[in-house]
Amino acid sequence: MRLEDDSAIPEELRAAYRLLKNAGFLPPELQLRRDVREAEHLLQQLPDSDRSRARARLELLQLRLAASHRQPMNLLLEDQYRQQLLERLG
């Protein structure tokens, strides 16, 4: 799917979405995804002593993103992902 493809957006909202896009605003889910990526990057950059707060923020953002999908989270996958991330950072 092309980023410019707005066929999934109701016709009456397309102009408003284009204005927001051109002004640099993202839909909430995309903003959450961006925030998660930034939190992951920050976590990788921090020394061990400062990681607990950044890790908590990352987990909160991941929970918000999962809630935005209105689908149950697969906690096993989330835990596996968290463990892999911690091993990579450790």
N, C-alpha and C positions, 0 to 999 in steps of 0.2 A: 504494500500500500504506500502510495506517495504521501509525503507530509502535507502537500497542498490539497490533497483529495478531501473535499468536505462533503462528499455524498452521504455520509452517515449522520451529518448534522441536519436537523430540521431546517427547511428553507428559511423560515422566519428568523432563525438565529444566526445564519451564516454571516451576515454583514457584521453583527456584533462580535462574533468569534474572530473574524478577520481583523477588526479594529483592535481587539485585545491582543491578538497574535502580533500585529505590527507594532504595538506599544510595548512588547516584551513580556506580557503576562502569559502564564501557563495555566492550563486547566489544573484543578487541585491534585488529581492523581499524578500528572506529570511533574508538578512541583514537588510532591512527596517523593517521587522516584529520584529527582535531582537532589533533594535533601538527604536521602539515604546514601546516594553515591558520595556526596560531600562528607557525610559523617563517617563513612567507611574510609575515605581518604585521610581524614583528620585522625582517625584512630590509628592508622598505619604510621603517621608521623609523630605521634606523641610518645614520650618516654613511658615506661611501665608504670611509674608512680602516678601518672595523670590519666591513665586509661579508663579507670572505673566510671567516671562521670561521662566520658565520651561513649563508652560501651552502653551505658544506661540510655543515653540519648538515641543511639542507633537502634536499640531494641524498641524504644517508644515509637520511633519513626516507622520501623518495620511493622509494628502492631497497627499503627494508623493506616498504613498502606494495605495491610491484609483486611482491615475492617472496611476500607473503601471498596474492596471487591465484593463485600458482603458474602464471602465464602469462608467456610471454616478453615482455619490455619492448620496446616499439617505440622504439628509440633515436632515430630520426629525429623522432618526435613529442616525445620528452623534450627533445631538443636545441632544437627549435623553441620549445617552451614556455619553456625556460631563456633563450633569446635574447630572446623577447618580454618576459619578466620583467625582464631586464637592461636592455633598451631603455626600458622603462617607468620603471625606477628611475633610469636614467642621465639 
